[in-house]
């Protein structure tokens, strides 16, 4: 449900956590 609700948000959050740049 969370993935379908914001699939792009999850990727963006992960990317920001790995590299804020």
N, C-alpha and C positions, 0 to 999 in steps of 0.2 A: 504494500500500500504506500509506504513511504517512497519507494523507488519510483512508483508510477506517479506519485503526487509531485515530485520534483527530481526527476532523473538527472537533469542538468545541474541542479543545485548540489547534488551529492558529488558530482565530478568537480565542480568548481570549489567546493569546500575542501575536498581532498587535495586538489592542486594548490590551493592557498596554504594549506597546512604543510605540504611538502616544500613549496617554494612561494613565498608571498609575492615575489617579483612576477 
